[in-house]
């Protein structure tokens, strides 16, 4: 695995839920809104590969009542920024290293959360939530922007396709993640910061990674 001093023309890409935030906002939201046994059965089917992430989200939202105001109140008043992120992001700006968020979650919550903390300029690649009263549906990023590749045999997921696009423009990619939606990019980046589920996956698959708990750990690595 490369070191920062070896990297030129570098971009940093990051997951959002459980990475920039202290917990997965969607997991906690559904824990609160839906019947526990039903949720656990869905998650088990997802972990076993019986359903994909889109099906998981669609089934989740079809069984809950949630208004846009309720959702934003939750995002803005209960979700916390991961320790050390402000310093991390400012360090990247000082070094002219571009940074983008690549999330399997929802821009509908990510954008106002970042605005609250003063990060309005960060590019976001994510799905969107569409509210109709207390009913919710998901507009998926790949169906809107990647329709030209979504049905091809080589298509994996939107994070992989976004990574491919960045690879055309940058020689080196650093990725920060924690969850199941990050596993397909794990072997495709130059430096990987992994924790929680993603770290377990890297250990299982013998993928090089740097472990971390919060952004203070990443900040220390960037100082080396």
Buried (B, 14 or more C-beta within 10 A) or exposed (E): EEEBEEBEEBBBBBBBBBBBBBEBBBBBBBEEBBEEEEBEEBBEBBEEEEBEBBEBBBBBBEBBEBBBEBBBEBBEEEBEBBBBBBBBBEBBEEEEBBBBBBBBBBBBBBBBBBEBEEBEEBEBBBBBBEBEEEEBEBEBBBEEBBEEBBEEEEEBBBBBBBBEEBBEEBEBBBBBBBBBBBBBBBEBBBBBBBBBBBBEBBEEEEBBBBEBEBBBBBBEBBEE
